[in-house]
Amino acid sequence: MIIARIFPYTGQSYKKYSECSAKYDNCIESKKPLQLFGLWSIIVSGMSYGSAFSDRYSYWGYSGWLNESVTFLAITLIYFLVLRPKKIVDISIAPFDAASGVKFVVMTIIMFVIGAMVSSSETLNMAIFIGVIPYILSILGGALIFRTPIKLDKEKGSWIVKDWNNNKSILLQSFILMLGGMLSGFYLDDPMISTVSMIALPFPLIAYFYPPHIRHIQRARFFPQFILLMFLAVRVPWILIPLAILFFSLRTFYYFRYGIIYPSFGVDHEEYA
């Protein structure tokens, strides 16, 4: 990380910015901007599907970026200013029961369809609703991993799993949902979600068969979502701009606040006891 080289952990400048970053603790805790990755993946999934619905070979297209980006921003604001504060739906909480699961699915369908209608020249029809099925299965499969909660040990600067209870069951459910997303994607001839699901399948599977360790949960949380967003960027390339801003802003905050590089492609390799 470049900023870590410019501001070493032991330097005076680091201490100065570390004290400044502490002012944003409440904002980070209440808004949970990290969850934007999940929210955006749902919206952009719909936009990607809508582009392919009109033109199967639509890649790296910029023609609809203005309508897409305005819709993208509007949905993001509505979620943070209305839906979440009024507890209508909160994607920062993994679906723990039937009620939260239904809310998650309904929200996914609505945002997916809105995104699809913005990017597609076709009118609303049943095919669009059918096309959301593999996306719901795969995205819900990835969301279930967050039912295994991890917590930052602020003194040690490392992540720990708060509760391993029902971990095997959660991972198995996640795998089955992703597998369903892959198979339904094949059936509906959607190369985007079927390929993403196929690549993401090993993450919950490895975490299921290997001994409990924080690094397996970290990978199962981060990489399926990252893979999905990178594939979606092939059809909705402008999404790379807000993703990069969010990614590096959070990395900067967590570095100055806790001295860690997060979010990160790396994982915690300390042995689980």
C-alpha positions in Angstrom: 0.0 0.0 0.0 1.6 3.3 -1.2 0.2 5.4 1.7 1.8 3.1 4.2 5.2 3.8 2.6 4.5 7.6 2.6 3.3 7.6 6.2 5.1 4.8 8.2 3.3 3.4 11.1 5.9 4.8 13.5 6.1 8.3 12.0 4.8 11.6 13.5 2.6 12.2 10.4 0.9 8.9 11.0 0.1 9.8 14.6 -1.4 13.1 13.4 -3.7 11.6 10.8 -4.5 8.7 13.1 -6.0 11.2 15.7 -7.9 12.9 12.9 -9.4 9.6 11.6 -10.8 8.8 15.0 -13.3 11.6 14.5 -15.0 9.4 11.8 -15.6 6.4 14.1 -19.3 7.1 14.6 -19.8 7.6 10.9 -18.1 4.4 9.9 -19.9 2.5 12.6 -23.4 3.9 11.8 -23.2 4.1 8.0 -21.1 0.9 7.4 -19.8 2.1 4.0 -18.2 -1.3 3.5 -21.7 -2.6 2.8 -21.9 -0.5 -0.3 -20.0 -3.2 -2.2 -22.9 -5.5 -1.7 -25.5 -2.9 -2.5 -23.8 -1.8 -5.6 -23.3 -5.4 -6.8 -27.1 -5.9 -6.8 -27.8 -2.7 -8.7 -25.1 -3.2 -11.3 -26.1 -6.8 -11.7 -29.4 -5.6 -13.0 -27.7 -3.1 -15.3 -25.4 -5.7 -16.7 -28.3 -8.1 -17.3 -30.3 -5.3 -18.9 -27.5 -4.5 -21.3 -27.2 -8.2 -22.3 -31.0 -8.4 -22.6 -30.9 -5.8 -25.4 -27.6 -7.0 -26.9 -26.0 -10.2 -25.8 -22.6 -9.0 -27.1 -22.7 -5.7 -25.2 -19.3 -5.2 -23.5 -17.4 -2.1 -22.3 -20.4 0.1 -23.4 -20.5 3.7 -22.2 -23.6 4.9 -24.1 -25.9 4.7 -21.2 -23.6 5.7 -18.4 -25.4 8.9 -17.5 -28.8 7.3 -16.9 -27.2 4.4 -15.2 -25.0 6.5 -12.9 -27.9 8.8 -11.9 -30.1 5.7 -11.1 -27.1 4.2 -9.2 -26.7 7.3 -7.1 -30.4 7.7 -6.4 -30.8 4.1 -5.2 -27.8 4.4 -3.0 -29.1 7.6 -1.4 -32.6 6.2 -1.0 -31.1 3.1 0.8 -29.0 5.2 3.2 -31.5 8.0 3.8 -34.8 6.1 3.8 -34.8 2.3 3.7 -32.1 1.7 6.3 -32.8 4.4 8.9 -36.5 3.4 8.9 -35.5 -0.3 9.2 -37.3 -1.2 6.1 -34.3 -3.2 5.0 -30.7 -3.3 6.1 -28.1 -5.3 4.0 -25.5 -4.6 6.6 -27.2 -7.4 8.6 -26.9 -10.9 7.0 -30.3 -12.7 6.5 -30.6 -14.7 9.8 -34.2 -15.8 9.5 -37.1 -16.2 7.1 -38.3 -12.6 7.5 -34.9 -11.0 6.8 -34.3 -13.5 4.0 -37.6 -12.4 2.3 -36.7 -8.8 2.7 -33.3 -9.4 1.2 -34.8 -11.3 -1.8 -37.5 -8.6 -2.4 -34.9 -5.8 -2.2 -32.7 -7.7 -4.6 -35.5 -8.2 -7.1 -36.6 -4.6 -7.0 -33.1 -3.1 -7.4 -32.2 -5.7 -10.0 -35.3 -4.9 -12.1 -34.7 -1.2 -11.8 -31.2 -1.6 -13.0 -32.2 -3.8 -15.8 -34.9 -1.4 -17.0 -32.5 1.5 -17.0 -30.0 -0.4 -19.2 -32.4 -2.2 -21.4 -34.4 -0.8 -24.3 -37.0 -3.6 -23.8 -40.2 -3.0 -21.8 -40.8 -4.7 -18.5 -41.6 -8.4 -19.1 -41.6 -11.8 -17.4 -38.2 -12.7 -18.9 -36.5 -10.0 -16.8 -38.1 -11.4 -13.6 -37.0 -14.9 -14.5 -33.5 -13.7 -15.3 -33.1 -12.4 -11.7 -33.3 -16.0 -10.3 -29.6 -17.0 -10.7 -28.5 -13.6 -9.4 -30.7 -14.0 -6.3 -29.3 -17.4 -5.6 -25.7 -16.5 -6.0 -25.9 -13.1 -4.2 -27.8 -14.6 -1.3 -25.3 -17.4 -1.2 -22.5 -14.9 -0.8 -24.5 -12.9 1.8 -25.0 -15.9 4.0 -21.2 -16.0 4.7 -21.7 -12.8 6.7 -23.7 -14.8 9.2 -20.3 -16.0 10.5 -19.4 -12.7 12.2 -15.8 -11.4 12.4 -14.5 -8.7 14.6 -11.4 -6.5 14.6 -9.2 -6.9 17.6 -8.2 -3.3 17.9 -5.3 -3.9 20.2 -3.7 -6.6 18.1 -4.8 -5.1 14.8 -6.1 -8.5 13.5 -9.5 -10.1 12.8 -11.2 -12.8 14.8 -14.3 -14.9 14.4 -16.7 -14.0 17.1 -18.8 -17.2 16.9 -18.1 -20.4 15.1 -21.6 -21.9 15.9 -23.5 -23.2 12.9 -20.5 -22.4 10.7 -20.7 -25.6 8.7 -24.4 -25.2 8.1 -24.0 -21.7 6.9 -21.2 -22.7 4.5 -23.1 -25.6 3.1 -26.2 -23.4 2.5 -23.9 -20.8 0.8 -22.4 -23.5 -1.5 -25.8 -24.9 -2.4 -27.2 -21.5 -3.3 -24.1 -20.6 -5.4 -24.4 -24.0 -7.1 -28.1 -23.2 -7.8 -27.1 -19.8 -9.2 -24.5 -21.5 -11.5 -26.9 -24.2 -12.8 -29.8 -21.8 -13.3 -27.4 -19.4 -15.1 -26.5 -22.1 -17.5 -30.1 -23.0 -18.0 -31.1 -19.4 -18.7 -28.0 -19.0 -21.0 -26.5 -16.2 -18.8 -22.7 -16.5 -19.1 -22.1 -13.7 -16.7 -23.6 -15.1 -13.5 -23.0 -18.8 -14.3 -19.3 -18.1 -14.7 -19.1 -15.9 -11.6 -20.9 -18.6 -9.5 -18.6 -21.3 -10.8 -15.5 -19.4 -9.9 -16.9 -18.5 -6.4 -18.0 -22.1 -5.6 -14.7 -23.2 -4.1 -14.6 -20.5 -1.4 -17.4 -21.8 0.9 -16.4 -25.4 0.0 -12.9 -25.0 1.2 -14.0 -23.2 4.4 -16.4 -26.1 4.9 -13.9 -29.0 4.7 -10.8 -27.3 6.2 -10.4 -26.7 9.9 -12.0 -23.5 11.2 -9.8 -20.5 10.5 -10.4 -16.8 10.0 -8.6 -16.7 6.7 -11.2 -19.1 5.1 -14.0 -16.9 6.2 -12.2 -13.8 5.0 -11.7 -15.3 1.5 -15.3 -16.6 1.3 -16.6 -13.1 2.2 -14.4 -11.0 0.0 -13.5 -12.8 -3.2 -17.0 -13.9 -4.5 -18.1 -10.3 -4.2 -14.9 -9.0 -5.8 -15.2 -11.5 -8.6 -18.8 -10.6 -9.3 -18.1 -6.8 -9.4 -15.1 -7.3 -11.7 -17.1 -9.4 -14.2 -20.0 -6.8 -14.1 -17.5 -4.1 -14.9 -17.0 -5.7 -18.3 -20.5 -4.5 -19.2 -20.8 -1.5 -16.9 -17.2 -0.2 -16.9 -17.9 3.1 -15.2 -18.6 1.2 -11.9 -14.8 0.9 -11.5 -14.6 4.6 -10.6 -16.9 4.6 -7.5 -15.5 1.1 -6.5 -11.9 2.4 -6.6 -12.9 5.5 -4.6 -14.6 3.5 -1.9 -12.0 0.8 -1.8 -9.0 3.1 -1.4 -10.9 5.5 1.0 -11.7 2.7 3.3 -8.1 1.3 3.1 -6.8 4.8 4.0 -9.2 5.1 7.0 -8.5 1.7 8.4 -4.7 2.2 8.0 -4.6 5.5 9.9 -7.2 4.4 12.5 -6.0 0.9 13.3 -2.8 0.4 11.4 -4.2 -2.4 9.2 -4.6 -2.7 5.4 -8.4 -3.3 5.0 -10.3 -4.1 2.8 -7.5 -6.3 1.4 -6.8 -9.2 -0.9 -4.6 -10.6 1.9 -5.9 -12.6 4.8 -4.9 -13.2 8.5 -2.6 -16.2 8.6 -2.3 -16.6 12.3 -3.2 -20.0 13.4 -6.7 -20.4 14.9 -6.7 -21.7 18.4 
